[in-house]
Amino acid sequence: MKKSIIIGATSGIGWALAKRLSAAGYTVGITGRRLPLLEQLQAQLANPVFIKAMDISQDSARRDLQALIDAMQGVDLIVISAGTGAIDPGLPWEKEKQIIETNVLGFTAMANVAYHHFLQQGSGHLLGISSIAAIRGGAIPAYNASKAFVSNYLQGLRYLAAKSKHNILLTDVQPGFVDTPMAQGDGLFWVASAEKAAAQIVLAIKKKKKQVYISKRWRLIAWILKILPDVIYHKL
Ligand SMILES: NC(=O)c1ccc[n+]([C@@H]2O[C@H](COP(=O)([O-])OP(=O)(O)OC[C@H]3O[C@@H](n4cnc5c(N)ncnc54)[C@H](OP(=O)(O)O)[C@@H]3O)[C@@H](O)[C@H]2O)c1
């Protein structure tokens, strides 16, 4: 039986992914700050479930993740889905800081523990949920920049993994819009359900993909974002 940890499983994509991986036969470890939701999800899953309430923006999170890995006696797959970000044109510092502390510092702390675990174990698969926003700066500057960090960091780990003698896989998932509490505001389009996103992520895991857009049609938007001149982009 394969074992996986989903960091940020109390809601949205992480919740749907935990359900799908469990249904596929995985023993799952689920994390998030909201313990009652972890317990609720645990009660819904048939296969063994380990839970750990933790805040990835706190120093204690690295110890918490290691404790969860130890309790599960090692894992094959670690998914970092936890993330935050909402539009606020006033750019209040507290919100900017929270995005960076969660999506950059928290993500890196989790990726660091995961990578070291896989190095020690000799193999493993780390999957990070970035965003299409990684491609270009936008209306939530700290969010887009944080996701660019996530994608670039995963690329760096892939570079190091290739130089190591270990079989460590890295997958960068870049969703467009997914119907979760995070996707707010007007002008949403091509919105995938969390279940569809989870199904496509499981496929990416099976196929050992380096990078995927969710849903697949977002490849087109990615291409447009890369080539669109500022004069048009700034009017969107
Ligand atoms: N929905 C979209 O349209 C979309 C598009 C592109 C990328 N994404 C990315 O997809 C990932 C999942 O987001 P979602 O759409 O599923 O949003 P969501 O439903 O709001 O879920 C976010 C998850 O992150 C966890 N989380 C947030 N801050 C945390 C912290 N400090 N410590 C631990 N856990 C934390 C939350 O758990 P607790 O609150 O219980 O801590 C929750 O489980 C995020 O990285 C997001 O940036 C989403």
The ligand as an SDF file (V2000), in Angstrom:
LIG
                    3D

 48 52  0  0  0  0  0  0  0  0999 V2000
   -8.6520   27.5900   -6.3530 N   0  0  0  0  0  0  0  0  0  0  0  0
   -7.9780   28.1080   -7.3670 C   0  0  0  0  0  0  0  0  0  0  0  0
   -8.5600   28.7140   -8.3060 O   0  0  0  0  0  0  0  0  0  0  0  0
   -6.4800   27.9610   -7.4190 C   0  0  0  0  0  0  0  0  0  0  0  0
   -5.8240   28.3470   -8.5970 C   0  0  0  0  0  0  0  0  0  0  0  0
   -4.4550   28.2200   -8.6870 C   0  0  0  0  0  0  0  0  0  0  0  0
   -3.7360   27.6990   -7.6310 C   0  0  0  0  0  0  0  0  0  0  0  0
   -4.3830   27.3360   -6.4820 N   0  0  0  0  0  0  0  0  0  0  0  0
   -3.5690   26.8060   -5.3820 C   0  0  0  0  0  0  0  0  0  0  0  0
   -4.0930   25.5680   -4.9700 O   0  0  0  0  0  0  0  0  0  0  0  0
   -3.7320   25.3260   -3.6070 C   0  0  0  0  0  0  0  0  0  0  0  0
   -4.9540   24.8550   -2.8540 C   0  0  0  0  0  0  0  0  0  0  0  0
   -5.8870   25.9200   -2.7990 O   0  0  0  0  0  0  0  0  0  0  0  0
   -7.4640   25.6770   -2.8200 P   0  0  0  0  0  0  0  0  0  0  0  0
   -7.9870   26.3170   -4.0430 O   0  0  0  0  0  0  0  0  0  0  0  0
   -7.7480   24.2690   -2.5400 O   0  0  0  0  0  0  0  0  0  0  0  0
   -7.8650   26.6520   -1.6090 O   0  0  0  0  0  0  0  0  0  0  0  0
   -8.5960   26.3860   -0.2310 P   0  0  0  0  0  0  0  0  0  0  0  0
   -9.8320   25.5880   -0.4470 O   0  0  0  0  0  0  0  0  0  0  0  0
   -8.6990   27.7180    0.3940 O   0  0  0  0  0  0  0  0  0  0  0  0
   -7.5520   25.4650    0.5890 O   0  0  0  0  0  0  0  0  0  0  0  0
   -6.3650   25.9900    1.0890 C   0  0  0  0  0  0  0  0  0  0  0  0
   -5.7480   24.9520    2.0010 C   0  0  0  0  0  0  0  0  0  0  0  0
   -4.4990   25.4800    2.4490 O   0  0  0  0  0  0  0  0  0  0  0  0
   -4.4330   25.3110    3.8570 C   0  0  0  0  0  0  0  0  0  0  0  0
   -3.6210   26.3770    4.4400 N   0  0  0  0  0  0  0  0  0  0  0  0
   -3.6660   27.6990    4.1780 C   0  0  0  0  0  0  0  0  0  0  0  0
   -2.8060   28.3540    4.9550 N   0  0  0  0  0  0  0  0  0  0  0  0
   -2.1910   27.4220    5.7250 C   0  0  0  0  0  0  0  0  0  0  0  0
   -1.2050   27.4660    6.7300 C   0  0  0  0  0  0  0  0  0  0  0  0
   -0.6380   28.6210    7.1370 N   0  0  0  0  0  0  0  0  0  0  0  0
   -0.8140   26.3120    7.3090 N   0  0  0  0  0  0  0  0  0  0  0  0
   -1.3570   25.1410    6.9240 C   0  0  0  0  0  0  0  0  0  0  0  0
   -2.2980   25.0180    5.9850 N   0  0  0  0  0  0  0  0  0  0  0  0
   -2.7060   26.1540    5.3900 C   0  0  0  0  0  0  0  0  0  0  0  0
   -5.8840   25.4020    4.3260 C   0  0  0  0  0  0  0  0  0  0  0  0
   -6.0320   24.7400    5.5660 O   0  0  0  0  0  0  0  0  0  0  0  0
   -6.3450   25.4760    6.9580 P   0  0  0  0  0  0  0  0  0  0  0  0
   -7.0900   26.7420    6.6610 O   0  0  0  0  0  0  0  0  0  0  0  0
   -7.1300   24.4700    7.7260 O   0  0  0  0  0  0  0  0  0  0  0  0
   -5.0150   25.7240    7.5390 O   0  0  0  0  0  0  0  0  0  0  0  0
   -6.5910   24.6420    3.2170 C   0  0  0  0  0  0  0  0  0  0  0  0
   -6.5710   23.2740    3.4830 O   0  0  0  0  0  0  0  0  0  0  0  0
   -3.1650   26.6560   -3.0860 C   0  0  0  0  0  0  0  0  0  0  0  0
   -1.7680   26.5700   -3.0180 O   0  0  0  0  0  0  0  0  0  0  0  0
   -3.5930   27.6670   -4.1300 C   0  0  0  0  0  0  0  0  0  0  0  0
   -2.7060   28.7520   -4.2070 O   0  0  0  0  0  0  0  0  0  0  0  0
   -5.7380   27.4480   -6.3450 C   0  0  0  0  0  0  0  0  0  0  0  0
  1  2  1  0
  2  3  2  0
  2  4  1  0
  4  5  1  0
  4 48  2  0
  5  6  2  0
  6  7  1  0
  7  8  2  0
  8  9  1  0
  8 48  1  0
  9 10  1  0
  9 46  1  0
 10 11  1  0
 11 12  1  0
 11 44  1  0
 12 13  1  0
 13 14  1  0
 14 15  2  0
 14 16  1  0
 14 17  1  0
 17 18  1  0
 18 19  2  0
 18 20  1  0
 18 21  1  0
 21 22  1  0
 22 23  1  0
 23 24  1  0
 23 42  1  0
 24 25  1  0
 25 26  1  0
 25 36  1  0
 26 27  1  0
 26 35  1  0
 27 28  2  0
 28 29  1  0
 29 30  1  0
 29 35  2  0
 30 31  1  0
 30 32  2  0
 32 33  1  0
 33 34  2  0
 34 35  1  0
 36 37  1  0
 36 42  1  0
 37 38  1  0
 38 39  2  0
 38 40  1  0
 38 41  1  0
 42 43  1  0
 44 45  1  0
 44 46  1  0
 46 47  1  0
M  CHG  2   8   1  16  -1
M  END
$$$$
